[in-house]
Amino acid sequence: MNMERTIRAIAGSFILVSLALGWWVHHGWFLFTAFVGANLLQSAITRWCLMEDILDKLGIAKKTSPQAR
């Protein structure tokens, strides 16, 4: 899986988990949902993503070859 797909999977997971926690555990978890959404918007505007930097340091590939799809 390339970095873009990994970031989308992480963001989607964070949103779904925080929504579930906000519904069943404590409403304060909805702030985490808002934080993830704000970071997605900021990333779209500035073209900088903290998660991309983190995954890069972990060695996740930025792009895959066409044969790997």
PQR file with spaces between the fields and no chain letter, atoms N, CA, C, O and H, PARSE charges and radii, in Angstrom:
ATOM       1  N    MET     1       0.862   -1.172    0.000 -0.4000 1.5000
ATOM       2  CA   MET     1       0.000    0.000    0.000 -0.0000 2.0000
ATOM       3  C    MET     1       0.904    1.229    0.000  0.5500 1.7000
ATOM       4  O    MET     1       1.874    1.296    0.754 -0.5500 1.4000
ATOM       5  N    ASN     2       0.580    2.197   -0.847 -0.4000 1.5000
ATOM       6  CA   ASN     2       1.406    3.397   -0.895 -0.0000 2.0000
ATOM       7  C    ASN     2       0.996    4.377    0.208  0.5500 1.7000
ATOM       8  O    ASN     2       0.025    4.152    0.930 -0.5500 1.4000
ATOM       9  H    ASN     2      -0.209    2.143   -1.460  0.4000 1.0000
ATOM      10  N    MET     3       1.760    5.470    0.320 -0.4000 1.5000
ATOM      11  CA   MET     3       1.555    6.405    1.422 -0.0000 2.0000
ATOM      12  C    MET     3       0.183    7.074    1.363  0.5500 1.7000
ATOM      13  O    MET     3      -0.470    7.224    2.396 -0.5500 1.4000
ATOM      14  H    MET     3       2.549    5.653   -0.267  0.4000 1.0000
ATOM      15  N    GLU     4      -0.259    7.472    0.191 -0.4000 1.5000
ATOM      16  CA   GLU     4      -1.551    8.163    0.079 -0.0000 2.0000
ATOM      17  C    GLU     4      -2.696    7.278    0.575  0.5500 1.7000
ATOM      18  O    GLU     4      -3.568    7.736    1.313 -0.5500 1.4000
ATOM      19  H    GLU     4       0.272    7.350   -0.648  0.4000 1.0000
ATOM      20  N    ARG     5      -2.687    6.025    0.169 -0.4000 1.5000
ATOM      21  CA   ARG     5      -3.736    5.107    0.614 -0.0000 2.0000
ATOM      22  C    ARG     5      -3.631    4.829    2.100  0.5500 1.7000
ATOM      23  O    ARG     5      -4.645    4.677    2.780 -0.5500 1.4000
ATOM      24  H    ARG     5      -1.979    5.653   -0.431  0.4000 1.0000
ATOM      25  N    THR     6      -2.409    4.762    2.608 -0.4000 1.5000
ATOM      26  CA   THR     6      -2.206    4.539    4.037 -0.0000 2.0000
ATOM      27  C    THR     6      -2.751    5.716    4.844  0.5500 1.7000
ATOM      28  O    THR     6      -3.411    5.517    5.864 -0.5500 1.4000
ATOM      29  H    THR     6      -1.585    4.886    2.055  0.4000 1.0000
ATOM      30  N    ILE     7      -2.480    6.931    4.394 -0.4000 1.5000
ATOM      31  CA   ILE     7      -2.972    8.127    5.090 -0.0000 2.0000
ATOM      32  C    ILE     7      -4.492    8.164    5.075  0.5500 1.7000
ATOM      33  O    ILE     7      -5.113    8.487    6.088 -0.5500 1.4000
ATOM      34  H    ILE     7      -1.944    7.093    3.565  0.4000 1.0000
ATOM      35  N    ARG     8      -5.091    7.842    3.953 -0.4000 1.5000
ATOM      36  CA   ARG     8      -6.561    7.818    3.875 -0.0000 2.0000
ATOM      37  C    ARG     8      -7.145    6.772    4.812  0.5500 1.7000
ATOM      38  O    ARG     8      -8.162    7.014    5.462 -0.5500 1.4000
ATOM      39  H    ARG     8      -4.586    7.579    3.130  0.4000 1.0000
ATOM      40  N    ALA     9      -6.505    5.611    4.881 -0.4000 1.5000
ATOM      41  CA   ALA     9      -6.984    4.547    5.770 -0.0000 2.0000
ATOM      42  C    ALA     9      -6.861    4.968    7.232  0.5500 1.7000
ATOM      43  O    ALA     9      -7.771    4.720    8.023 -0.5500 1.4000
ATOM      44  H    ALA     9      -5.680    5.414    4.353  0.4000 1.0000
ATOM      45  N    ILE    10      -5.752    5.600    7.597 -0.4000 1.5000
ATOM      46  CA   ILE    10      -5.555    6.057    8.971 -0.0000 2.0000
ATOM      47  C    ILE    10      -6.576    7.134    9.318  0.5500 1.7000
ATOM      48  O    ILE    10      -7.202    7.072   10.377 -0.5500 1.4000
ATOM      49  H    ILE    10      -5.013    5.802    6.954  0.4000 1.0000
ATOM      50  N    ALA    11      -6.753    8.119    8.443 -0.4000 1.5000
ATOM      51  CA   ALA    11      -7.699    9.207    8.714 -0.0000 2.0000
ATOM      52  C    ALA    11      -9.124    8.661    8.849  0.5500 1.7000
ATOM      53  O    ALA    11      -9.851    9.047    9.765 -0.5500 1.4000
ATOM      54  H    ALA    11      -6.244    8.169    7.583  0.4000 1.0000
ATOM      55  N    GLY    12      -9.517    7.778    7.955 -0.4000 1.5000
ATOM      56  CA   GLY    12     -10.849    7.185    8.039 -0.0000 2.0000
ATOM      57  C    GLY    12     -11.045    6.386    9.313  0.5500 1.7000
ATOM      58  O    GLY    12     -12.104    6.443    9.938 -0.5500 1.4000
ATOM      59  H    GLY    12      -8.926    7.464    7.212  0.4000 1.0000
ATOM      60  N    SER    13     -10.018    5.643    9.693 -0.4000 1.5000
ATOM      61  CA   SER    13     -10.087    4.865   10.932 -0.0000 2.0000
ATOM      62  C    SER    13     -10.189    5.768   12.146  0.5500 1.7000
ATOM      63  O    SER    13     -10.996    5.521   13.042 -0.5500 1.4000
ATOM      64  H    SER    13      -9.158    5.597    9.185  0.4000 1.0000
ATOM      65  N    PHE    14      -9.367    6.825   12.181 -0.4000 1.5000
ATOM      66  CA   PHE    14      -9.420    7.775   13.294 -0.0000 2.0000
ATOM      67  C    PHE    14     -10.816    8.381   13.422  0.5500 1.7000
ATOM      68  O    PHE    14     -11.344    8.508   14.526 -0.5500 1.4000
ATOM      69  H    PHE    14      -8.711    7.026   11.453  0.4000 1.0000
ATOM      70  N    ILE    15     -11.405    8.752   12.300 -0.4000 1.5000
ATOM      71  CA   ILE    15     -12.725    9.379   12.331 -0.0000 2.0000
ATOM      72  C    ILE    15     -13.779    8.392   12.834  0.5500 1.7000
ATOM      73  O    ILE    15     -14.583    8.736   13.701 -0.5500 1.4000
ATOM      74  H    ILE    15     -10.977    8.649   11.402  0.4000 1.0000
ATOM      75  N    LEU    16     -13.782    7.179   12.301 -0.4000 1.5000
ATOM      76  CA   LEU    16     -14.782    6.200   12.720 -0.0000 2.0000
ATOM      77  C    LEU    16     -14.623    5.798   14.185  0.5500 1.7000
ATOM      78  O    LEU    16     -15.612    5.670   14.906 -0.5500 1.4000
ATOM      79  H    LEU    16     -13.129    6.900   11.597  0.4000 1.0000
ATOM      80  N    VAL    17     -13.379    5.600   14.623 -0.4000 1.5000
ATOM      81  CA   VAL    17     -13.147    5.227   16.020 -0.0000 2.0000
ATOM      82  C    VAL    17     -13.541    6.363   16.955  0.5500 1.7000
ATOM      83  O    VAL    17     -14.173    6.130   17.985 -0.5500 1.4000
ATOM      84  H    VAL    17     -12.575    5.705   14.036  0.4000 1.0000
ATOM      85  N    SER    18     -13.168    7.596   16.599 -0.4000 1.5000
ATOM      86  CA   SER    18     -13.508    8.724   17.483 -0.0000 2.0000
ATOM      87  C    SER    18     -15.013    8.989   17.513  0.5500 1.7000
ATOM      88  O    SER    18     -15.540    9.407   18.544 -0.5500 1.4000
ATOM      89  H    SER    18     -12.654    7.786   15.763  0.4000 1.0000
ATOM      90  N    LEU    19     -15.706    8.753   16.410 -0.4000 1.5000
ATOM      91  CA   LEU    19     -17.163    8.871   16.424 -0.0000 2.0000
ATOM      92  C    LEU    19     -17.786    7.820   17.342  0.5500 1.7000
ATOM      93  O    LEU    19     -18.699    8.125   18.109 -0.5500 1.4000
ATOM      94  H    LEU    19     -15.277    8.413   15.573  0.4000 1.0000
ATOM      95  N    ALA    20     -17.294    6.592   17.263 -0.4000 1.5000
ATOM      96  CA   ALA    20     -17.813    5.538   18.133 -0.0000 2.0000
ATOM      97  C    ALA    20     -17.525    5.857   19.597  0.5500 1.7000
ATOM      98  O    ALA    20     -18.397    5.691   20.451 -0.5500 1.4000
ATOM      99  H    ALA    20     -16.552    6.344   16.640  0.4000 1.0000
ATOM     100  N    LEU    21     -16.315    6.312   19.890 -0.4000 1.5000
ATOM     101  CA   LEU    21     -15.970    6.668   21.270 -0.0000 2.0000
ATOM     102  C    LEU    21     -16.814    7.850   21.756  0.5500 1.7000
ATOM     103  O    LEU    21     -17.228    7.888   22.914 -0.5500 1.4000
ATOM     104  H    LEU    21     -15.607    6.447   19.197  0.4000 1.0000
ATOM     105  N    GLY    22     -17.062    8.801   20.873 -0.4000 1.5000
ATOM     106  CA   GLY    22     -17.897    9.942   21.247 -0.0000 2.0000
ATOM     107  C    GLY    22     -19.335    9.549   21.517  0.5500 1.7000
ATOM     108  O    GLY    22     -19.995   10.140   22.371 -0.5500 1.4000
ATOM     109  H    GLY    22     -16.726    8.770   19.932  0.4000 1.0000
ATOM     110  N    TRP    23     -19.818    8.565   20.802 -0.4000 1.5000
ATOM     111  CA   TRP    23     -21.204    8.131   20.964 -0.0000 2.0000
ATOM     112  C    TRP    23     -21.372    7.272   22.220  0.5500 1.7000
ATOM     113  O    TRP    23     -22.321    7.451   22.983 -0.5500 1.4000
ATOM     114  H    TRP    23     -19.282    8.084   20.108  0.4000 1.0000
ATOM     115  N    TRP    24     -20.428    6.329   22.426 -0.4000 1.5000
ATOM     116  CA   TRP    24     -20.610    5.362   23.504 -0.0000 2.0000
ATOM     117  C    TRP    24     -19.806    5.637   24.774  0.5500 1.7000
ATOM     118  O    TRP    24     -20.151    5.114   25.834 -0.5500 1.4000
ATOM     119  H    TRP    24     -19.657    6.184   21.806  0.4000 1.0000
ATOM     120  N    VAL    25     -18.740    6.445   24.697 -0.4000 1.5000
ATOM     121  CA   VAL    25     -17.889    6.632   25.872 -0.0000 2.0000
ATOM     122  C    VAL    25     -18.055    8.031   26.466  0.5500 1.7000
ATOM     123  O    VAL    25     -18.528    8.187   27.592 -0.5500 1.4000
ATOM     124  H    VAL    25     -18.460    6.869   23.836  0.4000 1.0000
ATOM     125  N    HIS    26     -17.661    9.043   25.695 -0.4000 1.5000
ATOM     126  CA   HIS    26     -17.737   10.422   26.201 -0.0000 2.0000
ATOM     127  C    HIS    26     -17.784   11.371   25.009  0.5500 1.7000
ATOM     128  O    HIS    26     -17.084   11.168   24.017 -0.5500 1.4000
ATOM     129  H    HIS    26     -17.278    8.917   24.780  0.4000 1.0000
ATOM     130  N    HIS    27     -18.610   12.402   25.110 -0.4000 1.5000
ATOM     131  CA   HIS    27     -18.776   13.343   23.994 -0.0000 2.0000
ATOM     132  C    HIS    27     -17.496   14.114   23.665  0.5500 1.7000
ATOM     133  O    HIS    27     -17.373   14.666   22.571 -0.5500 1.4000
ATOM     134  H    HIS    27     -19.179   12.567   25.916  0.4000 1.0000
ATOM     135  N    GLY    28     -16.567   14.155   24.578 -0.4000 1.5000
ATOM     136  CA   GLY    28     -15.300   14.844   24.326 -0.0000 2.0000
ATOM     137  C    GLY    28     -14.509   14.256   23.164  0.5500 1.7000
ATOM     138  O    GLY    28     -13.683   14.939   22.559 -0.5500 1.4000
ATOM     139  H    GLY    28     -16.667   13.707   25.467  0.4000 1.0000
ATOM     140  N    TRP    29     -14.765   12.982   22.853 -0.4000 1.5000
ATOM     141  CA   TRP    29     -14.068   12.360   21.719 -0.0000 2.0000
ATOM     142  C    TRP    29     -14.443   13.001   20.386  0.5500 1.7000
ATOM     143  O    TRP    29     -13.697   12.875   19.415 -0.5500 1.4000
ATOM     144  H    TRP    29     -15.436   12.427   23.345  0.4000 1.0000
ATOM     145  N    PHE    30     -15.578   13.681   20.320 -0.4000 1.5000
ATOM     146  CA   PHE    30     -15.949   14.365   19.079 -0.0000 2.0000
ATOM     147  C    PHE    30     -14.954   15.476   18.741  0.5500 1.7000
ATOM     148  O    PHE    30     -14.829   15.861   17.579 -0.5500 1.4000
ATOM     149  H    PHE    30     -16.184   13.784   21.109  0.4000 1.0000
ATOM     150  N    LEU    31     -14.255   15.987   19.740 -0.4000 1.5000
ATOM     151  CA   LEU    31     -13.208   16.981   19.479 -0.0000 2.0000
ATOM     152  C    LEU    31     -12.070   16.370   18.672  0.5500 1.7000
ATOM     153  O    LEU    31     -11.470   17.043   17.834 -0.5500 1.4000
ATOM     154  H    LEU    31     -14.357   15.674   20.684  0.4000 1.0000
ATOM     155  N    PHE    32     -11.774   15.110   18.920 -0.4000 1.5000
ATOM     156  CA   PHE    32     -10.751   14.427   18.123 -0.0000 2.0000
ATOM     157  C    PHE    32     -11.199   14.277   16.679  0.5500 1.7000
ATOM     158  O    PHE    32     -10.396   14.418   15.757 -0.5500 1.4000
ATOM     159  H    PHE    32     -12.261   14.563   19.601  0.4000 1.0000
ATOM     160  N    THR    33     -12.486   13.989   16.479 -0.4000 1.5000
ATOM     161  CA   THR    33     -13.032   13.920   15.121 -0.0000 2.0000
ATOM     162  C    THR    33     -12.851   15.261   14.411  0.5500 1.7000
ATOM     163  O    THR    33     -12.445   15.308   13.250 -0.5500 1.4000
ATOM     164  H    THR    33     -13.139   13.875   17.228  0.4000 1.0000
ATOM     165  N    ALA    34     -13.156   16.350   15.121 -0.4000 1.5000
ATOM     166  CA   ALA    34     -12.980   17.691   14.546 -0.0000 2.0000
ATOM     167  C    ALA    34     -11.509   17.969   14.249  0.5500 1.7000
ATOM     168  O    ALA    34     -11.188   18.585   13.233 -0.5500 1.4000
ATOM     169  H    ALA    34     -13.486   16.311   16.065  0.4000 1.0000
ATOM     170  N    PHE    35     -10.619   17.522   15.123 -0.4000 1.5000
ATOM     171  CA   PHE    35      -9.184   17.714   14.919 -0.0000 2.0000
ATOM     172  C    PHE    35      -8.712   17.005   13.651  0.5500 1.7000
ATOM     173  O    PHE    35      -7.955   17.577   12.867 -0.5500 1.4000
ATOM     174  H    PHE    35     -10.879   17.022   15.948  0.4000 1.0000
ATOM     175  N    VAL    36      -9.151   15.775   13.447 -0.4000 1.5000
ATOM     176  CA   VAL    36      -8.772   15.034   12.238 -0.0000 2.0000
ATOM     177  C    VAL    36      -9.313   15.730   10.997  0.5500 1.7000
ATOM     178  O    VAL    36      -8.601   15.862   10.002 -0.5500 1.4000
ATOM     179  H    VAL    36      -9.766   15.310   14.084  0.4000 1.0000
ATOM     180  N    GLY    37     -10.562   16.174   11.044 -0.4000 1.5000
ATOM     181  CA   GLY    37     -11.150   16.885    9.911 -0.0000 2.0000
ATOM     182  C    GLY    37     -10.420   18.179    9.604  0.5500 1.7000
ATOM     183  O    GLY    37     -10.192   18.509    8.440 -0.5500 1.4000
ATOM     184  H    GLY    37     -11.140   16.066   11.853  0.4000 1.0000
ATOM     185  N    ALA    38     -10.051   18.916   10.654 -0.4000 1.5000
ATOM     186  CA   ALA    38      -9.308   20.165   10.456 -0.0000 2.0000
ATOM     187  C    ALA    38      -7.943   19.890    9.839  0.5500 1.7000
ATOM     188  O    ALA    38      -7.480   20.657    8.994 -0.5500 1.4000
ATOM     189  H    ALA    38     -10.237   18.648   11.599  0.4000 1.0000
ATOM     190  N    ASN    39      -7.298   18.809   10.250 -0.4000 1.5000
ATOM     191  CA   ASN    39      -6.000   18.461    9.670 -0.0000 2.0000
ATOM     192  C    ASN    39      -6.129   18.033    8.217  0.5500 1.7000
ATOM     193  O    ASN    39      -5.248   18.324    7.408 -0.5500 1.4000
ATOM     194  H    ASN    39      -7.673   18.187   10.937  0.4000 1.0000
ATOM     195  N    LEU    40      -7.207   17.350    7.875 -0.4000 1.5000
ATOM     196  CA   LEU    40      -7.431   16.996    6.476 -0.0000 2.0000
ATOM     197  C    LEU    40      -7.622   18.244    5.622  0.5500 1.7000
ATOM     198  O    LEU    40      -7.080   18.335    4.521 -0.5500 1.4000
ATOM     199  H    LEU    40      -7.923   17.114    8.532  0.4000 1.0000
ATOM     200  N    LEU    41      -8.387   19.197    6.125 -0.4000 1.5000
ATOM     201  CA   LEU    41      -8.598   20.452    5.407 -0.0000 2.0000
ATOM     202  C    LEU    41      -7.294   21.236    5.281  0.5500 1.7000
ATOM     203  O    LEU    41      -6.979   21.744    4.205 -0.5500 1.4000
ATOM     204  H    LEU    41      -8.827   19.122    7.020  0.4000 1.0000
ATOM     205  N    GLN    42      -6.539   21.336    6.364 -0.4000 1.5000
ATOM     206  CA   GLN    42      -5.254   22.037    6.348 -0.0000 2.0000
ATOM     207  C    GLN    42      -4.305   21.378    5.354  0.5500 1.7000
ATOM     208  O    GLN    42      -3.584   22.068    4.633 -0.5500 1.4000
ATOM     209  H    GLN    42      -6.795   20.923    7.238  0.4000 1.0000
ATOM     210  N    SER    43      -4.303   20.059    5.312 -0.4000 1.5000
ATOM     211  CA   SER    43      -3.431   19.336    4.386 -0.0000 2.0000
ATOM     212  C    SER    43      -3.800   19.617    2.928  0.5500 1.7000
ATOM     213  O    SER    43      -2.923   19.741    2.073 -0.5500 1.4000
ATOM     214  H    SER    43      -4.889   19.499    5.897  0.4000 1.0000
ATOM     215  N    ALA    44      -5.088   19.717    2.655 -0.4000 1.5000
ATOM     216  CA   ALA    44      -5.527   20.011    1.291 -0.0000 2.0000
ATOM     217  C    ALA    44      -5.115   21.409    0.855  0.5500 1.7000
ATOM     218  O    ALA    44      -4.796   21.634   -0.313 -0.5500 1.4000
ATOM     219  H    ALA    44      -5.800   19.617    3.350  0.4000 1.0000
ATOM     220  N    ILE    45      -5.123   22.348    1.795 -0.4000 1.5000
ATOM     221  CA   ILE    45      -4.791   23.738    1.465 -0.0000 2.0000
ATOM     222  C    ILE    45      -3.285   23.955    1.360  0.5500 1.7000
ATOM     223  O    ILE    45      -2.811   24.595    0.421 -0.5500 1.4000
ATOM     224  H    ILE    45      -5.382   22.165    2.744  0.4000 1.0000
ATOM     225  N    THR    46      -2.529   23.421    2.328 -0.4000 1.5000
ATOM     226  CA   THR    46      -1.090   23.707    2.389 -0.0000 2.0000
ATOM     227  C    THR    46      -0.225   22.662    1.703  0.5500 1.7000
ATOM     228  O    THR    46       0.960   22.901    1.469 -0.5500 1.4000
ATOM     229  H    THR    46      -2.914   22.902    3.091  0.4000 1.0000
ATOM     230  N    ARG    47      -0.797   21.509    1.376 -0.4000 1.5000
ATOM     231  CA   ARG    47      -0.065   20.385    0.801 -0.0000 2.0000
ATOM     232  C    ARG    47       1.016   19.856    1.738  0.5500 1.7000
ATOM     233  O    ARG    47       2.016   19.305    1.277 -0.5500 1.4000
ATOM     234  H    ARG    47      -1.759   21.316    1.566  0.4000 1.0000
ATOM     235  N    TRP    48       0.829   20.015    3.041 -0.4000 1.5000
ATOM     236  CA   TRP    48       1.720   19.454    4.052 -0.0000 2.0000
ATOM     237  C    TRP    48       0.896   18.625    5.010  0.5500 1.7000
ATOM     238  O    TRP    48      -0.161   19.055    5.471 -0.5500 1.4000
ATOM     239  H    TRP    48       0.017   20.462    3.415  0.4000 1.0000
ATOM     240  N    CYS    49       1.384   17.435    5.307 -0.4000 1.5000
ATOM     241  CA   CYS    49       0.657   16.524    6.177 -0.0000 2.0000
ATOM     242  C    CYS    49       1.622   15.925    7.189  0.5500 1.7000
ATOM     243  O    CYS    49       2.615   15.302    6.815 -0.5500 1.4000
ATOM     244  H    CYS    49       2.243   17.086    4.932  0.4000 1.0000
ATOM     245  N    LEU    50       1.330   16.112    8.463 -0.4000 1.5000
ATOM     246  CA   LEU    50       2.175   15.572    9.515 -0.0000 2.0000
ATOM     247  C    LEU    50       2.242   14.051    9.433  0.5500 1.7000
ATOM     248  O    LEU    50       3.311   13.471    9.623 -0.5500 1.4000
ATOM     249  H    LEU    50       0.523   16.618    8.767  0.4000 1.0000
ATOM     250  N    MET    51       1.116   13.398    9.154 -0.4000 1.5000
ATOM     251  CA   MET    51       1.116   11.940    9.062 -0.0000 2.0000
ATOM     252  C    MET    51       2.027   11.463    7.939  0.5500 1.7000
ATOM     253  O    MET    51       2.639   10.401    8.053 -0.5500 1.4000
ATOM     254  H    MET    51       0.248   13.869    8.999  0.4000 1.0000
ATOM     255  N    GLU    52       2.125   12.222    6.865 -0.4000 1.5000
ATOM     256  CA   GLU    52       3.035   11.866    5.777 -0.0000 2.0000
ATOM     257  C    GLU    52       4.481   11.893    6.270  0.5500 1.7000
ATOM     258  O    GLU    52       5.264   11.003    5.935 -0.5500 1.4000
ATOM     259  H    GLU    52       1.628   13.085    6.772  0.4000 1.0000
ATOM     260  N    ASP    53       4.837   12.889    7.050 -0.4000 1.5000
ATOM     261  CA   ASP    53       6.184   12.959    7.611 -0.0000 2.0000
ATOM     262  C    ASP    53       6.455   11.780    8.542  0.5500 1.7000
ATOM     263  O    ASP    53       7.541   11.202    8.517 -0.5500 1.4000
ATOM     264  H    ASP    53       4.201   13.612    7.322  0.4000 1.0000
ATOM     265  N    ILE    54       5.474   11.426    9.356 -0.4000 1.5000
ATOM     266  CA   ILE    54       5.625   10.300   10.281 -0.0000 2.0000
ATOM     267  C    ILE    54       5.801    8.994    9.510  0.5500 1.7000
ATOM     268  O    ILE    54       6.691    8.202    9.817 -0.5500 1.4000
ATOM     269  H    ILE    54       4.592   11.895    9.376  0.4000 1.0000
ATOM     270  N    LEU    55       4.951    8.774    8.510 -0.4000 1.5000
ATOM     271  CA   LEU    55       5.046    7.543    7.724 -0.0000 2.0000
ATOM     272  C    LEU    55       6.345    7.490    6.924  0.5500 1.7000
ATOM     273  O    LEU    55       6.909    6.413    6.729 -0.5500 1.4000
ATOM     274  H    LEU    55       4.228    9.418    8.260  0.4000 1.0000
ATOM     275  N    ASP    56       6.818    8.635    6.464 -0.4000 1.5000
ATOM     276  CA   ASP    56       8.081    8.693    5.739 -0.0000 2.0000
ATOM     277  C    ASP    56       9.228    8.234    6.635  0.5500 1.7000
ATOM     278  O    ASP    56      10.105    7.492    6.192 -0.5500 1.4000
ATOM     279  H    ASP    56       6.359    9.509    6.622  0.4000 1.0000
ATOM     280  N    LYS    57       9.224    8.670    7.887 -0.4000 1.5000
ATOM     281  CA   LYS    57      10.260    8.252    8.837 -0.0000 2.0000
ATOM     282  C    LYS    57      10.148    6.769    9.175  0.5500 1.7000
ATOM     283  O    LYS    57      11.141    6.134    9.532 -0.5500 1.4000
ATOM     284  H    LYS    57       8.512    9.273    8.247  0.4000 1.0000
ATOM     285  N    LEU    58       8.946    6.219    9.064 -0.4000 1.5000
ATOM     286  CA   LEU    58       8.744    4.789    9.305 -0.0000 2.0000
ATOM     287  C    LEU    58       9.073    3.935    8.086  0.5500 1.7000
ATOM     288  O    LEU    58       9.076    2.707    8.168 -0.5500 1.4000
ATOM     289  H    LEU    58       8.139    6.734    8.774  0.4000 1.0000
ATOM     290  N    GLY    59       9.352    4.589    6.948 -0.4000 1.5000
ATOM     291  CA   GLY    59       9.759    3.871    5.750 -0.0000 2.0000
ATOM     292  C    GLY    59       8.636    3.443    4.831  0.5500 1.7000
ATOM     293  O    GLY    59       8.838    2.566    3.990 -0.5500 1.4000
ATOM     294  H    GLY    59       9.349    5.587    6.882  0.4000 1.0000
ATOM     295  N    ILE    60       7.459    4.032    4.962 -0.4000 1.5000
ATOM     296  CA   ILE    60       6.348    3.720    4.049 -0.0000 2.0000
ATOM     297  C    ILE    60       6.655    4.369    2.705  0.5500 1.7000
ATOM     298  O    ILE    60       7.034    5.539    2.650 -0.5500 1.4000
ATOM     299  H    ILE    60       7.295    4.744    5.645  0.4000 1.0000
ATOM     300  N    ALA    61       6.491    3.615    1.623 -0.4000 1.5000
ATOM     301  CA   ALA    61       6.821    4.118    0.285 -0.0000 2.0000
ATOM     302  C    ALA    61       5.853    5.217   -0.121  0.5500 1.7000
ATOM     303  O    ALA    61       4.652    5.120    0.131 -0.5500 1.4000
ATOM     304  H    ALA    61       6.183    2.664    1.668  0.4000 1.0000
ATOM     305  N    LYS    62       6.388    6.282   -0.762 -0.4000 1.5000
ATOM     306  CA   LYS    62       5.540    7.369   -1.248 -0.0000 2.0000
ATOM     307  C    LYS    62       4.728    6.939   -2.452  0.5500 1.7000
ATOM     308  O    LYS    62       3.548    7.275   -2.551 -0.5500 1.4000
ATOM     309  H    LYS    62       7.363    6.361   -0.967  0.4000 1.0000
ATOM     310  N    LYS    63       5.332    6.206   -3.366 -0.4000 1.5000
ATOM     311  CA   LYS    63       4.629    5.754   -4.570 -0.0000 2.0000
ATOM     312  C    LYS    63       4.975    4.298   -4.812  0.5500 1.7000
ATOM     313  O    LYS    63       6.039    3.820   -4.420 -0.5500 1.4000
ATOM     314  H    LYS    63       6.291    5.933   -3.287  0.4000 1.0000
ATOM     315  N    THR    64       4.060    3.605   -5.462 -0.4000 1.5000
ATOM     316  CA   THR    64       4.336    2.225   -5.850 -0.0000 2.0000
ATOM     317  C    THR    64       4.467    2.169   -7.349  0.5500 1.7000
ATOM     318  O    THR    64       3.957    3.030   -8.066 -0.5500 1.4000
ATOM     319  H    THR    64       3.195    3.993   -5.781  0.4000 1.0000
ATOM     320  N    SER    65       5.147    1.162   -7.812 -0.4000 1.5000
ATOM     321  CA   SER    65       5.287    0.994   -9.249 -0.0000 2.0000
ATOM     322  C    SER    65       3.951    0.523   -9.838  0.5500 1.7000
ATOM     323  O    SER    65       3.131   -0.056   -9.125 -0.5500 1.4000
ATOM     324  H    SER    65       5.561    0.463   -7.229  0.4000 1.0000
ATOM     325  N    PRO    66       3.727    0.768  -11.143 -0.5600 1.5000
ATOM     326  CA   PRO    66       2.459    0.357  -11.754  0.2800 2.0000
ATOM     327  C    PRO    66       2.203   -1.146  -11.630  0.5500 1.7000
ATOM     328  O    PRO    66       1.045   -1.562  -11.574 -0.5500 1.4000
ATOM     329  N    GLN    67       3.257   -1.971  -11.587 -0.4000 1.5000
ATOM     330  CA   GLN    67       3.085   -3.408  -11.483 -0.0000 2.0000
ATOM     331  C    GLN    67       2.577   -3.818  -10.094  0.5500 1.7000
ATOM     332  O    GLN    67       1.982   -4.885   -9.949 -0.5500 1.4000
ATOM     333  H    GLN    67       4.197   -1.633  -11.633  0.4000 1.0000
ATOM     334  N    ALA    68       2.805   -2.986   -9.079 -0.4000 1.5000
ATOM     335  CA   ALA    68       2.425   -3.341   -7.712 -0.0000 2.0000
ATOM     336  C    ALA    68       0.955   -3.067   -7.415  0.5500 1.7000
ATOM     337  O    ALA    68       0.460   -3.457   -6.357 -0.5500 1.4000
ATOM     338  H    ALA    68       3.289   -2.119   -9.197  0.4000 1.0000
ATOM     339  N    ARG    69       0.264   -2.416   -8.310 -0.4000 1.5000
ATOM     340  CA   ARG    69      -1.149   -2.077   -8.058 -0.0000 2.0000
ATOM     341  C    ARG    69      -2.002   -3.244   -8.150  0.5500 1.7000
ATOM     342  O    ARG    69      -3.215   -3.138   -7.967 -0.5500 1.4000
ATOM     343  H    ARG    69       0.666   -2.099   -9.169  0.4000 1.0000
